[in-house]
Amino acid sequence: MPRLTLYLLFLLALPLQAATQERTDWAAKFAVLDAVGTIVVLDERTPDKTTWVHNPERAAQRFSPASTFKIPHTLMALDAGVVRDEFQVFPWDGVKHSYAGHNQDQTLRSAMRNSTVWVYRGFASAIGEPRARAYLQQLDYGNADPSVTRGDYWIDGKLAISAQEQIRFLQQLYRNQLPFKLEDQRLVKDLMIVQAERNWILRAKTGWEGRYGWWVGWVEWPQGPVFFALNIDTPNRADDLHKREDITRAILRTIDALPAAE
């Protein structure tokens, strides 16, 4: 698809009130870590709710959401009654996984923090594809397609979402505007807390498909939220994963959405 067409699609997908600016200077933040990717940042602290983007063509492309899908998936599981609350324990079956944090009993909180795939695999099995598809269509989540030949549909299947679509979804969650119970939306936002200081709260979720990785979320300030959605290629696999957060934090600091690194 031509570059201009992709960029126009990106602009059309943004909130109508947002002024959009391409940040070519942010390329340096990717280059210093030898990373290729995109980031969309929507700053609602500004009067015109400015949206900044690095690599707008890629920001319009859809990728597997990987573990960023745990945000809507948790809402779906709560709504379907697959999980009662944040205190329910999911017993580990003893099967060893490469990440030690997966090799133990889990709750919603630990499953979100550790990205425990086997917990969410159980949710997917209990919800079933027809109901998952209905949820996704109701959410207007990416291409809303949970079909998969083998593996997990949010990693190995057809489900895909763009960085710009991630931003729209996060805005709705922030405002409790998703088609789920208010208390469930508030719980999921609590599970997403990564860091909290006196004047700001960072809520986010990582994702990794193997070939590329995500970090999406927002920073809450008294003046308003700052939403972000980053994805990068990960040719060096796990060795590249730190770049997701490193690049995002560096970029957020350029607009004072996070304090300077100590």
Secondary structure, 3 states (H helix, E strand, C coil): CCHHHHHHHHHHHCCCCCCEEECHHHHHHHHCCCCCEEEEEEECCCCCCEEEEECHHHHCCEECCHHHHHHHHHHHHHHHCCCCCCCCCECCCCCCCCCHHHCCCECHHHHHHHCCHHHHHHHHHHHCHHHHHHHHHHHCCCCCCCCCCCCCCCCCCCCCEEHHHHHHHHHHHHCCCCCCCHHHHHHHHHHCEEEECCCCEEEEEEEECCCEEEEEEEEEECCEEEEEEEEEECCCHHHHCHHHHHHHHHHHHHCCCCCCCC
